[in-house]
Amino acid sequence: MKIIFLLLALVSLISCDQAETTITENEILWDTYGVPHIYATSDNDLYYMSAWGQMKNHGNLILKLYGEARGTSAELWGEGFEINKALGHLGLYEQLQPAYDNLTPKYQEMLQSFVAGINSYAEKNSDELDEKYKKVLPITANDIIAHNFRVVNYEFLIRGTFLSNQKIEGGSNSWALSGSKTSTGNAMLVANPHLWWSDLYLWHEQQFITNEYNMYGATLIGNPSIILGFNDNISWTHTVNTIDNTDLFELKKEGNTYLLDDKYIPFEVHTYVIKELQEDGSIETNEFKRKIAKHGIVIKETENSAFAIRFAQMNNFTPLIEQYDLMSKAKNLDDMKNALALRQMPFLNTVYADNVGNIMHHFGGLVPEKNGDWDKWQGVVSGDSSADIWTEYYESNELPIVINPPSGWLQNANDPPYINTIPTVLNPDDFASHIAPNNMRFRPQRAARIMHEEDSISFNRLVELKHDNKAELALRLHDDLLALKNQTSDSLVLAAIDVMTKWDGSYDANSMGAIFFMTFTNTWASEKQTSPFQLSSLLKDAWQYSDPINTPDGFVNNDEIINIIKKSAENHLAAYTKLEVPYGDYYKLKMGDLEYPGTGGPQHLGVFRILYSLGSNPDEEGKFYGNFGDTFVLVLEMGEEINAKGLLTYGNSSNPDNKHYGDQLEMFSKNELRDIWFKRIDQETNMELKENKNDM
């Protein structure tokens, strides 16, 4: 009888547990940071509510972006003509319907549910939206696909080459630690993307909970899927990799023909139209021609030459929804590798950790099989031979990948894949050189040094390390700067050297040498007529694969550097009252009426914690305002119970009237993270609002 009673009690407990975990209501629990925790009985309900949540936090911006991607924003509200034209010229609109048709019915339904959620929110909350952006309604599935292409393919891969033959530099940090590197024996992960703090680059934080999986993370606004984050079993983040799948060819031309394999053949010629609203309310119709060669799409012509761009997914664009659905539902390393093998995302490293202790760094995306080495493909390539027109891509398992290295840790900070741990595991000679270069800038060196020099890392220590803001270049040059004191008697130079060598290299709000070191490095780059991102090329000892975190080093010409220090000091004193000024007094964080001292510094100096005023000038008081750097941050411990902290620098809303606009900025200024509320009990304890799908 006792046995029967115990069995009945066990069945009762199991039934109660199932009842507590089975989702029967479609609802969103909004927490006190504006994060939607979405409980859904099906994937279609989930994607509907996900769209509702994004619209609640970013409605006007999302409609603006869809209008730009659709190619009609210039016609509807007189803005975005150049992006409308660029996407039209690249032939995007010919690909949208085939891209949708190639999705399986399951993913078509999920995409349509996302669209329905957007349109429903816009209809029921019309008073929240600007009249000009409502002109783009109703949104369609093709608008989502077009936005996907614009963000992923155009902005990250194509735009720099399309506009100026310059690669756009992306940014992110990542660490994965196996149990041999941590104090608890659990694997840990740091996700730390760097992007602009506005427009299409904003992240939206959210959680997807169904009876099949529980996924927490973030997506770039306007996209249906979670792009990085964690579930009960696995976690991953992305960094922009050193991929080269966008190239520019120079073609010899005569009239409307171009030379290929010793023969002149005709261009294909298409027309497209961009309409633009005029100040008087009329619509101007602009017709353009686009020429296509076998190499790609012609983007520029001279009398005797044409320049054609070729890029991954040029003729077969694939939306991301399937790959990221499978990644979000992955239960183990094999599931993740199978999802990555789809290669629907055309670029990005994936850094991974799971709850059984595995870690991985995978150099992913659509990497072309090319004729020639890396250097050949970094400039404009001759279009004379069809042998250079790449058509095939490496399989996912042919690309650089490291799983569970002996060191117990992996890193990537947008560097090539070969120094992802120390001692190294990959040999660059095992891969074709056109896959990736072999070098390492100062920020990834800082990332690798921190891991290499630490042992038995606790979760709290990992949070501290994530906020490391010392400039690797400043630390590297410390002894070289000290040595210069014996070679000059100039009081201004000596004072400037003292500022740089007494400073500990940190970019804290109260750091007194940080701004002058920036003045010095900027002046140095200017005098040598190079980019601040190329400072390593100005040092005496070049970077070495055999000594990756201690090279490059040393000044080439000490007398020249002394003169540059003097000029730097003069430049600095023309802008500031003295050589030593607190960093946070002049580098600020500002959103609306909120303003805080800045912490973190520029990535080209080897600062791991990024804050940058990219492309902006100081105000009349000499203050810079951060607009680029840390965005969505996660620090995770993948044990039986997940330990997670995070931050979304600018808050989870782009609406200045929303209370969550900028509500995490002060924590960023203080180098703080907040608790991530992964469990329902914590969400209910910290709940701001509950919404039911029946009311959406």
C-alpha positions as CSV (number, residue, x, y, z in Angstrom):
1,M,0.0,0.0,0.0
2,K,2.8,2.4,0.8
3,I,4.4,1.7,-2.6
4,I,1.1,2.5,-4.3
5,F,0.7,5.7,-2.3
6,L,4.2,6.8,-3.2
7,L,3.6,6.1,-6.9
8,L,0.4,8.0,-6.8
9,A,2.1,10.9,-5.0
10,L,4.9,10.9,-7.6
11,V,2.4,10.9,-10.5
12,S,0.7,13.8,-8.8
13,L,3.9,15.8,-8.4
14,I,4.8,15.1,-12.1
15,S,1.4,16.2,-13.2
16,C,1.6,19.4,-11.1
17,D,5.0,20.1,-12.6
18,Q,3.7,19.6,-16.1
19,A,0.8,21.9,-15.4
20,E,3.1,24.6,-14.1
21,T,5.3,24.4,-17.2
22,T,2.7,23.9,-19.9
23,I,1.8,27.1,-21.6
24,T,-1.9,27.5,-22.2
25,E,-2.2,31.3,-22.6
26,N,-0.7,33.6,-25.3
27,E,0.6,36.5,-23.3
28,I,3.4,39.0,-22.8
29,L,4.8,39.8,-19.4
30,W,6.6,43.1,-19.6
31,D,9.3,43.7,-17.0
32,T,10.4,46.9,-15.4
33,Y,13.1,47.4,-18.1
34,G,10.6,47.1,-21.0
35,V,11.6,43.6,-21.9
36,P,8.7,41.5,-23.3
37,H,8.7,37.9,-22.0
38,I,6.5,36.2,-24.6
39,Y,4.6,33.1,-23.7
40,A,3.0,31.4,-26.7
41,T,1.2,28.1,-27.5
42,S,2.6,28.0,-31.0
43,D,5.3,29.5,-33.1
44,N,2.8,31.6,-35.1
45,D,1.3,33.1,-31.9
46,L,4.9,33.8,-30.7
47,Y,5.9,35.7,-33.8
48,Y,2.7,37.7,-33.8
49,M,3.3,38.8,-30.2
50,S,7.0,39.4,-31.0
51,A,6.0,41.9,-33.7
52,W,3.6,43.5,-31.3
53,G,6.3,43.9,-28.7
54,Q,8.8,45.5,-31.2
55,M,6.1,47.9,-32.4
56,K,5.3,48.9,-28.8
57,N,8.9,49.9,-28.2
58,H,10.0,51.0,-31.7
59,G,6.9,51.6,-33.8
60,N,7.8,54.8,-35.7
61,L,11.4,53.6,-36.4
62,I,10.3,50.2,-37.6
63,L,7.8,51.7,-40.1
64,K,10.4,54.2,-41.2
65,L,12.9,51.3,-41.9
66,Y,10.3,49.2,-43.7
67,G,9.5,52.2,-46.0
68,E,13.2,52.6,-46.8
69,A,13.7,48.9,-47.5
70,R,10.6,48.8,-49.6
71,G,12.0,51.6,-51.8
72,T,9.1,54.0,-51.3
73,S,10.1,56.2,-48.4
74,A,11.2,59.0,-50.8
75,E,7.8,58.8,-52.5
76,L,5.7,58.6,-49.3
77,W,7.4,61.1,-47.0
78,G,10.3,62.6,-49.0
79,E,13.2,60.9,-47.2
80,G,15.6,58.0,-47.9
81,F,16.0,58.6,-51.7
82,E,19.6,57.3,-51.7
83,I,18.9,54.0,-49.9
84,N,15.8,53.5,-52.1
85,K,18.0,54.0,-55.2
86,A,20.8,51.7,-53.9
87,L,18.5,48.8,-53.1
88,G,16.7,49.2,-56.5
89,H,20.1,49.3,-58.3
90,L,21.2,46.1,-56.6
91,G,18.1,44.3,-57.9
92,L,16.6,43.6,-54.5
93,Y,13.0,43.9,-55.6
94,E,13.3,41.2,-58.2
95,Q,14.4,38.7,-55.5
96,L,11.7,39.3,-52.8
97,Q,8.9,37.1,-54.1
98,P,11.3,34.2,-55.0
99,A,12.9,34.5,-51.6
100,Y,9.5,34.2,-49.9
101,D,8.3,31.4,-52.2
102,N,11.5,29.4,-51.3
103,L,10.5,29.3,-47.6
104,T,8.7,26.2,-46.4
105,P,5.0,26.7,-45.5
106,K,6.0,26.6,-41.8
107,Y,8.3,29.6,-42.1
108,Q,6.0,31.5,-44.5
109,E,3.3,31.2,-41.8
110,M,5.6,32.4,-39.1
111,L,6.6,35.4,-41.2
112,Q,3.0,36.2,-42.0
113,S,2.2,36.0,-38.3
114,F,5.0,38.6,-37.6
115,V,3.5,40.8,-40.3
116,A,0.0,40.5,-38.8
117,G,1.3,41.5,-35.4
118,I,2.9,44.7,-36.8
119,N,-0.3,45.7,-38.7
120,S,-2.5,44.9,-35.8
121,Y,-0.5,47.0,-33.4
122,A,-0.5,49.9,-35.9
123,E,-4.2,49.6,-36.3
124,K,-5.0,49.5,-32.6
125,N,-2.5,52.1,-31.6
126,S,-2.6,54.4,-34.5
127,D,-2.5,57.5,-32.3
128,E,1.1,56.6,-31.2
129,L,2.5,56.6,-34.7
130,D,3.6,59.5,-36.9
131,E,1.2,60.2,-39.8
132,K,4.1,60.2,-42.3
133,Y,5.2,56.7,-41.3
134,K,1.7,55.3,-41.3
135,K,1.7,55.8,-45.1
136,V,3.7,52.7,-45.5
137,L,0.9,50.5,-43.9
138,P,0.0,47.8,-44.3
139,I,3.3,46.0,-44.0
140,T,3.8,42.8,-46.1
141,A,6.1,39.8,-45.8
142,N,8.2,41.2,-48.6
143,D,8.9,44.3,-46.5
144,I,10.4,42.1,-43.8
145,I,12.5,40.3,-46.3
146,A,13.7,43.5,-47.9
147,H,14.6,45.0,-44.5
148,N,16.5,41.7,-43.7
149,F,18.5,42.2,-46.9
150,R,19.1,45.9,-46.3
151,V,20.4,45.3,-42.8
152,V,22.4,42.2,-43.2
153,N,23.6,42.2,-46.8
154,Y,23.7,45.9,-47.7
155,E,24.7,47.7,-44.5
156,F,27.2,45.2,-43.3
157,L,28.6,43.6,-46.5
158,I,27.9,45.8,-49.5
159,R,27.6,49.4,-48.6
160,G,31.2,50.3,-48.2
161,T,32.3,48.8,-51.5
162,F,29.1,50.1,-53.2
163,L,29.7,53.7,-52.1
164,S,33.5,54.1,-51.8
165,N,35.3,50.7,-52.3
166,Q,36.0,50.7,-48.5
167,K,35.2,47.8,-46.3
168,I,32.9,48.8,-43.3
169,E,34.5,47.8,-40.0
170,G,32.1,46.0,-37.7
171,G,32.7,45.5,-34.0
172,S,32.0,43.0,-31.2
173,N,33.7,41.1,-28.4
174,S,33.1,37.6,-27.3
175,W,34.5,35.1,-24.8
176,A,33.6,31.5,-24.2
177,L,35.1,29.6,-21.2
178,S,34.9,25.9,-20.6
179,G,34.7,24.5,-17.1
180,S,38.5,24.1,-16.9
181,K,38.8,27.9,-16.9
182,T,36.0,28.7,-14.4
183,S,35.8,28.4,-10.6
184,T,32.5,26.5,-10.7
185,G,33.3,24.1,-13.5
186,N,30.5,25.5,-15.7
187,A,30.9,26.9,-19.1
188,M,30.5,30.7,-19.4
189,L,29.9,33.1,-22.3
190,V,30.2,36.9,-22.9
191,A,28.1,38.4,-25.7
192,N,29.1,42.0,-26.4
193,P,28.2,43.4,-29.9
194,H,29.3,47.0,-30.8
195,L,27.1,49.0,-33.1
196,W,25.8,52.5,-33.6
197,W,23.2,53.5,-31.0
198,S,20.5,54.6,-33.4
199,D,18.4,53.7,-36.4
200,L,18.6,50.2,-37.9
201,Y,21.5,49.1,-35.7
202,L,19.4,49.1,-32.5
203,W,18.9,45.8,-30.6
204,H,15.5,44.8,-29.1
205,E,15.7,42.6,-26.1
206,Q,13.1,39.9,-25.7
207,Q,12.3,36.3,-24.6
208,F,10.5,33.6,-26.5
209,I,8.8,30.9,-24.4
210,T,6.8,28.0,-25.9
211,N,6.2,24.4,-24.9
212,E,9.1,23.5,-27.1
213,Y,11.8,25.9,-26.0
214,N,12.8,29.0,-23.9
215,M,15.0,31.5,-25.7
216,Y,16.3,34.8,-24.3
217,G,18.2,37.3,-26.3
218,A,18.0,40.2,-28.7
219,T,17.3,40.9,-32.4
220,L,18.1,43.9,-34.6
221,I,14.8,45.8,-34.7
222,G,12.4,44.9,-37.5
223,N,13.7,41.3,-37.8
224,P,11.5,38.5,-36.5
225,S,14.2,36.1,-35.1
226,I,16.4,36.3,-32.0
227,I,19.9,36.8,-33.3
228,L,22.0,36.0,-30.2
229,G,21.3,34.8,-26.7
230,F,20.6,31.6,-24.8
231,N,18.1,28.9,-24.0
232,D,18.0,26.3,-21.3
233,N,20.8,24.3,-22.9
234,I,23.0,26.4,-25.2
235,S,24.2,30.0,-25.7
236,W,25.8,31.9,-28.5
237,T,26.9,35.3,-29.7
238,H,28.1,36.7,-33.0
239,T,31.0,38.9,-34.0
240,V,31.7,40.3,-37.4
241,N,34.3,38.2,-39.1
242,T,37.0,39.0,-41.5
243,I,35.1,37.7,-44.4
244,D,35.5,38.8,-48.0
245,N,32.4,38.0,-50.0
246,T,31.9,41.4,-51.7
247,D,34.3,42.3,-54.5
248,L,34.7,45.0,-57.1
249,F,35.8,44.1,-60.7
250,E,37.1,46.6,-63.2
251,L,35.9,45.8,-66.7
252,K,37.3,47.1,-70.0
253,K,34.4,48.3,-72.1
254,E,33.5,49.5,-75.6
255,G,30.1,51.1,-75.9
256,N,27.6,48.7,-74.3
257,T,30.0,45.7,-74.3
258,Y,32.7,44.5,-71.9
259,L,35.8,42.3,-72.3
260,L,35.7,38.8,-70.9
261,D,38.1,36.0,-71.9
262,D,39.3,38.0,-75.0
263,K,35.8,38.7,-76.2
264,Y,33.5,41.7,-75.9
265,I,30.0,40.8,-74.8
266,P,27.0,43.0,-74.2
267,F,25.8,44.1,-70.8
268,E,22.3,43.2,-69.7
269,V,20.4,46.5,-69.2
270,H,17.4,46.9,-66.9
271,T,15.5,50.0,-65.8
272,Y,14.1,50.8,-62.4
273,V,12.1,53.8,-61.1
274,I,12.4,55.7,-57.8
275,K,9.7,58.3,-57.1
276,E,10.3,61.3,-54.8
277,L,7.9,63.6,-53.0
278,Q,8.5,67.2,-53.8
279,E,8.0,70.2,-51.6
280,D,4.9,71.3,-53.5
281,G,3.4,67.8,-52.9
282,S,4.0,66.6,-56.5
283,I,5.7,63.3,-57.2
284,E,8.8,63.3,-59.4
285,T,9.6,60.0,-61.2
286,N,13.3,59.2,-61.7
287,E,14.2,56.4,-64.1
288,F,17.6,54.7,-63.8
289,K,19.4,52.1,-65.8
290,R,21.3,49.2,-64.2
291,K,23.8,47.2,-66.2
292,I,24.7,43.6,-65.3
293,A,27.8,41.8,-66.3
294,K,28.7,38.1,-65.6
295,H,30.8,39.5,-62.7
296,G,27.9,41.4,-61.1
297,I,26.1,44.7,-61.1
298,V,27.7,47.8,-62.6
299,I,27.9,50.6,-60.0
300,K,30.2,53.0,-61.8
301,E,31.4,53.8,-65.3
302,T,34.0,55.8,-67.0
303,E,34.6,56.2,-70.8
304,N,36.6,53.0,-71.0
305,S,35.8,51.1,-67.8
306,A,32.9,49.7,-65.8
307,F,33.1,48.7,-62.2
308,A,30.9,45.7,-61.2
309,I,30.1,44.6,-57.7
310,R,29.7,40.9,-56.8
311,F,28.4,39.8,-53.4
312,A,27.1,36.7,-51.6
313,Q,23.4,36.0,-52.2
314,M,23.5,38.3,-55.2
315,N,21.1,36.1,-57.1
316,N,19.6,33.9,-54.4
317,F,18.9,35.9,-51.3
318,T,17.6,33.8,-48.4
319,P,15.8,35.2,-45.4
320,L,17.2,34.3,-42.0
321,I,14.1,32.9,-40.3
322,E,14.8,29.2,-40.6
323,Q,18.4,29.2,-39.5
324,Y,17.7,31.3,-36.4
325,D,14.6,29.3,-35.5
326,L,16.8,26.2,-35.5
327,M,19.6,27.9,-33.5
328,S,17.1,29.1,-30.9
329,K,15.7,25.6,-30.5
330,A,19.1,23.9,-30.4
331,K,19.6,21.6,-27.5
332,N,23.3,20.7,-28.0
333,L,26.4,21.4,-30.0
334,D,25.4,19.1,-32.9
335,D,22.1,21.0,-33.3
336,M,24.0,24.3,-33.4
337,K,26.4,23.0,-36.0
338,N,23.6,21.7,-38.2
339,A,21.9,25.1,-38.0
340,L,25.1,27.0,-38.9
341,A,25.5,24.6,-41.9
342,L,22.5,26.3,-43.6
343,R,24.6,29.4,-44.1
344,Q,21.6,31.6,-44.5
345,M,23.5,34.3,-42.5
346,P,26.1,35.3,-45.1
347,F,28.8,36.3,-42.5
348,L,29.6,36.3,-38.8
349,N,31.6,34.3,-36.3
350,T,29.6,32.3,-33.8
351,V,31.0,31.8,-30.3
352,Y,29.2,29.2,-28.3
353,A,28.9,27.6,-24.9
354,D,26.5,25.0,-23.5
355,N,25.4,23.4,-20.2
356,V,27.5,20.3,-20.6
357,G,30.7,22.3,-20.9
358,N,31.3,22.6,-24.6
359,I,32.7,25.8,-26.2
360,M,33.2,26.6,-29.8
361,H,34.3,29.4,-32.2
362,H,33.1,29.0,-35.7
363,F,34.2,31.3,-38.6
364,G,30.9,31.2,-40.6
365,G,29.0,32.6,-43.5
366,L,29.2,32.3,-47.3
367,V,32.9,32.3,-47.9
368,P,33.7,32.1,-51.7
369,E,36.2,29.7,-53.2
370,K,38.4,32.2,-55.0
371,N,41.3,32.2,-57.4
372,G,44.2,33.9,-55.6
373,D,45.3,35.0,-52.2
374,W,43.8,37.5,-49.7
375,D,45.8,40.5,-50.9
376,K,44.6,40.1,-54.5
377,W,41.0,40.5,-53.4
378,Q,41.4,43.6,-51.2
379,G,41.4,46.1,-54.0
380,V,39.7,46.3,-57.4
381,V,40.2,43.1,-59.3
382,S,40.6,42.8,-63.1
383,G,37.5,41.5,-64.8
384,D,39.3,40.2,-67.9
385,S,39.1,36.5,-66.9
386,S,36.1,34.4,-66.0
387,A,38.4,32.3,-63.8
388,D,38.1,35.1,-61.2
389,I,34.2,35.1,-61.1
390,W,33.6,33.1,-58.0
391,T,30.4,31.0,-57.8
392,E,31.0,28.4,-55.1
393,Y,31.2,28.7,-51.3
394,Y,33.1,26.6,-48.7
395,E,30.9,24.3,-46.7
396,S,30.5,25.2,-43.1
397,N,32.7,22.3,-41.9
398,E,35.5,23.4,-44.2
399,L,35.9,26.8,-42.5
400,P,38.0,27.5,-39.4
401,I,36.4,26.0,-36.2
402,V,37.8,25.3,-32.8
403,I,35.9,23.2,-30.2
404,N,37.0,22.7,-26.6
405,P,40.7,23.9,-26.9
406,P,43.2,22.8,-24.2
407,S,43.4,26.4,-22.9
408,G,39.8,26.3,-21.8
409,W,38.8,29.6,-23.5
410,L,38.1,31.2,-26.9
411,Q,37.8,34.8,-27.9
412,N,37.0,36.8,-31.0
413,A,37.0,40.6,-31.3
414,N,36.6,40.9,-35.1
415,D,40.1,39.5,-35.7
416,P,40.9,36.6,-38.1
417,P,40.1,33.2,-36.6
418,Y,43.6,31.9,-36.0
419,I,44.4,33.5,-32.6
420,N,41.1,32.6,-31.0
421,T,43.0,31.0,-28.1
422,I,46.5,30.7,-26.7
423,P,48.2,28.4,-27.3
424,T,46.8,28.5,-30.8
425,V,45.0,25.5,-32.2
426,L,44.5,26.5,-35.9
427,N,47.3,26.7,-38.4
428,P,46.7,29.4,-41.0
429,D,48.6,27.4,-43.6
430,D,45.8,24.7,-43.4
431,F,43.4,27.2,-45.1
432,A,43.4,29.1,-48.4
433,S,44.7,32.6,-47.6
434,H,41.7,34.2,-49.3
435,I,39.5,32.9,-46.5
436,A,41.0,35.2,-43.9
437,P,44.1,37.3,-43.3
438,N,46.5,36.5,-40.5
439,N,46.9,39.4,-38.2
440,M,45.6,40.8,-34.9
441,R,44.7,44.3,-33.9
442,F,45.0,45.7,-30.4
443,R,41.5,45.1,-29.2
444,P,41.5,41.3,-29.8
445,Q,45.0,41.3,-28.3
446,R,43.5,42.8,-25.2
447,A,40.7,40.2,-25.2
448,A,43.2,37.4,-25.6
449,R,45.6,38.8,-23.0
450,I,42.9,39.1,-20.3
451,M,41.9,35.4,-20.8
452,H,45.4,34.2,-21.1
453,E,46.5,35.8,-17.8
454,E,43.4,34.8,-15.7
455,D,42.7,31.5,-14.1
456,S,39.7,29.9,-12.3
457,I,37.4,32.7,-13.3
458,S,34.2,33.2,-11.2
459,F,31.0,34.6,-12.7
460,N,31.5,37.9,-10.8
461,R,35.1,38.1,-11.9
462,L,33.9,37.6,-15.5
463,V,31.5,40.6,-15.1
464,E,34.5,42.7,-13.9
465,L,36.7,41.5,-16.8
466,K,33.9,42.4,-19.3
467,H,34.2,46.0,-18.1
468,D,38.0,46.2,-18.6
469,N,38.7,49.5,-20.3
470,K,42.5,49.7,-20.5
471,A,44.1,50.6,-23.8
472,E,46.4,47.8,-24.9
473,L,48.4,50.3,-27.1
474,A,49.0,52.6,-24.1
475,L,50.3,49.7,-22.0
476,R,52.4,48.4,-24.9
477,L,54.1,51.8,-25.4
478,H,54.6,52.6,-21.7
479,D,58.3,51.6,-21.5
480,D,59.1,53.2,-24.9
481,L,57.5,56.5,-23.7
482,L,59.5,56.4,-20.5
483,A,62.7,55.9,-22.4
484,L,62.1,59.1,-24.3
485,K,62.5,61.1,-21.2
486,N,66.3,60.6,-21.4
487,Q,66.4,62.0,-24.9
488,T,64.7,65.4,-24.5
489,S,64.9,68.4,-22.2
490,D,61.7,70.1,-23.6
491,S,59.5,70.8,-20.6
492,L,56.3,70.5,-22.6
493,V,57.3,67.1,-24.0
494,L,58.4,65.9,-20.6
495,A,55.1,67.0,-19.0
496,A,53.2,65.2,-21.8
497,I,55.2,62.0,-21.3
498,D,54.5,62.2,-17.6
499,V,50.8,62.4,-18.3
500,M,50.9,59.3,-20.5
501,T,53.2,57.2,-18.2
502,K,51.6,58.0,-14.9
503,W,48.2,57.1,-16.3
504,D,47.2,53.4,-15.9
505,G,45.8,53.2,-19.4
506,S,42.2,53.1,-18.3
507,Y,39.2,54.9,-20.0
508,D,37.3,55.5,-16.8
509,A,35.3,58.7,-16.2
510,N,38.0,60.0,-13.8
511,S,41.0,58.9,-15.9
512,M,43.4,61.9,-16.3
513,G,45.6,60.7,-19.2
514,A,43.0,59.1,-21.5
515,I,42.1,62.2,-23.6
516,F,45.7,63.3,-24.1
517,F,46.7,59.8,-25.3
518,M,43.9,60.1,-27.9
519,T,45.3,63.4,-28.9
520,F,48.7,61.9,-29.2
521,T,47.6,58.9,-31.3
522,N,45.4,61.0,-33.6
523,T,48.3,63.5,-34.1
524,W,50.7,60.7,-34.8
525,A,48.3,59.1,-37.4
526,S,47.7,62.5,-39.0
527,E,51.5,63.3,-39.2
528,K,52.1,59.9,-40.9
529,Q,49.0,60.4,-43.1
530,T,47.4,57.2,-42.1
531,S,44.2,56.1,-40.3
532,P,44.2,55.8,-36.5
533,F,43.1,52.2,-37.2
534,Q,46.5,51.6,-38.8
535,L,48.7,52.6,-35.8
536,S,50.2,49.2,-35.6
537,S,51.9,49.8,-39.0
538,L,53.8,52.7,-37.5
539,L,55.6,50.6,-34.9
540,K,59.1,49.2,-35.3
541,D,58.5,45.5,-34.5
542,A,55.7,44.1,-36.7
543,W,53.0,41.7,-35.4
544,Q,54.1,38.1,-35.2
545,Y,51.9,35.0,-35.2
546,S,54.4,33.4,-32.9
547,D,54.0,36.2,-30.3
548,P,50.5,37.5,-31.0
549,I,49.8,39.5,-27.8
550,N,53.2,41.3,-27.4
551,T,53.7,42.6,-30.9
552,P,53.8,45.0,-32.6
553,D,56.0,47.2,-30.4
554,G,58.5,50.1,-30.3
555,F,59.0,53.4,-32.0
556,V,60.8,53.5,-35.3
557,N,62.3,57.0,-34.8
558,N,62.4,58.4,-31.3
559,D,63.3,62.0,-32.5
560,E,60.2,61.9,-34.7
561,I,58.0,60.8,-31.8
562,I,59.3,63.5,-29.6
563,N,58.3,66.1,-32.1
564,I,54.9,64.5,-32.5
565,I,54.4,64.5,-28.7
566,K,55.3,68.2,-28.7
567,K,52.8,68.9,-31.4
568,S,50.2,66.8,-29.7
569,A,50.6,68.8,-26.5
570,E,50.2,72.0,-28.4
571,N,47.1,70.7,-30.1
572,H,45.7,69.5,-26.8
573,L,46.2,72.8,-25.0
574,A,44.5,74.6,-27.8
575,A,41.4,72.6,-27.0
576,Y,41.7,72.0,-23.2
577,T,42.9,74.1,-20.3
578,K,45.6,71.6,-19.3
579,L,47.2,68.3,-20.3
580,E,45.4,66.3,-17.6
581,V,41.6,66.5,-17.8
582,P,39.0,64.0,-16.5
583,Y,37.8,61.8,-19.4
584,G,34.2,61.8,-18.2
585,D,34.1,65.6,-18.2
586,Y,34.4,65.6,-22.0
587,Y,33.2,62.2,-23.2
588,K,29.5,61.9,-22.3
589,L,26.5,59.7,-22.6
590,K,23.4,61.6,-23.6
591,M,19.9,60.6,-24.5
592,G,17.2,63.2,-24.3
593,D,17.5,65.0,-21.0
594,L,19.7,62.3,-19.5
595,E,23.5,62.9,-19.4
596,Y,26.2,60.9,-17.7
597,P,30.0,60.7,-17.7
598,G,31.4,58.3,-20.3
599,T,33.4,55.1,-19.6
600,G,35.1,53.0,-22.2
601,G,37.2,54.1,-25.1
602,P,38.0,53.7,-28.8
603,Q,38.6,50.2,-30.2
604,H,41.6,51.1,-32.3
605,L,43.6,51.9,-29.1
606,G,42.9,48.3,-27.9
607,V,40.2,49.2,-25.5
608,F,37.9,46.2,-24.8
609,R,35.0,48.2,-23.4
610,I,34.0,50.4,-26.3
611,L,32.6,53.9,-26.2
612,Y,33.2,56.1,-29.3
613,S,32.0,59.3,-30.7
614,L,32.1,58.1,-34.3
615,G,32.1,60.8,-37.0
616,S,30.8,63.5,-34.7
617,N,32.5,66.7,-33.6
618,P,32.7,68.2,-30.1
619,D,30.0,70.7,-29.1
620,E,30.9,74.3,-28.2
621,E,32.1,73.2,-24.8
622,G,34.5,70.6,-26.3
623,K,32.3,67.7,-25.2
624,F,31.9,64.5,-27.3
625,Y,28.8,62.3,-27.0
626,G,29.0,58.6,-27.4
627,N,27.1,57.2,-30.4
628,F,28.9,53.8,-30.9
629,G,30.1,51.0,-28.7
630,D,28.6,48.5,-26.3
631,T,25.0,47.7,-27.1
632,F,23.4,44.5,-25.9
633,V,25.6,42.8,-23.3
634,L,25.2,39.3,-21.8
635,V,27.4,37.5,-19.2
636,L,26.2,33.9,-18.8
637,E,27.1,30.9,-16.7
638,M,25.6,27.7,-18.3
639,G,25.0,25.4,-15.3
640,E,21.9,23.5,-14.2
641,E,20.7,26.9,-13.2
642,I,21.6,29.6,-15.6
643,N,23.2,32.7,-14.1
644,A,22.8,35.7,-16.3
645,K,23.4,39.5,-16.2
646,G,23.1,41.9,-19.0
647,L,22.5,45.4,-20.2
648,L,21.0,47.2,-23.2
649,T,23.0,50.5,-23.2
650,Y,20.3,52.8,-24.6
651,G,17.3,51.0,-23.2
652,N,14.7,48.8,-24.9
653,S,12.8,51.7,-26.7
654,S,13.7,54.2,-29.3
655,N,10.6,56.3,-28.4
656,P,11.7,59.4,-26.4
657,D,8.3,59.4,-24.7
658,N,8.7,55.8,-23.5
659,K,10.1,55.4,-19.9
660,H,12.6,52.8,-21.1
661,Y,14.3,55.2,-23.5
662,G,17.7,55.6,-22.0
663,D,16.8,54.0,-18.7
664,Q,19.9,51.8,-18.6
665,L,22.4,54.5,-19.6
666,E,23.3,55.4,-16.0
667,M,24.2,51.7,-15.4
668,F,26.4,51.8,-18.4
669,S,28.2,54.9,-17.1
670,K,28.8,53.1,-13.8
671,N,30.0,49.8,-15.4
672,E,27.0,47.9,-14.0
673,L,24.9,45.1,-15.4
674,R,21.4,44.1,-14.3
675,D,19.9,40.7,-13.5
676,I,18.3,38.9,-16.5
677,W,14.9,37.6,-15.5
678,F,14.8,34.2,-17.3
679,K,12.3,32.5,-15.0
680,R,8.6,33.4,-14.8
681,I,8.7,33.8,-11.0
682,D,11.3,36.6,-11.4
683,Q,9.3,38.1,-14.3
684,E,6.1,38.3,-12.2
685,T,8.0,39.8,-9.3
686,N,9.4,42.5,-11.6
687,M,6.4,42.9,-13.9
688,E,5.2,46.2,-15.2
689,L,2.4,45.1,-17.5
690,K,0.7,41.9,-18.7
691,E,-0.9,41.7,-22.2
692,N,-3.0,38.9,-23.6
693,K,-3.0,38.1,-27.3
694,N,-6.8,38.2,-27.3
695,D,-6.4,42.0,-26.7
696,M,-3.8,42.5,-29.4
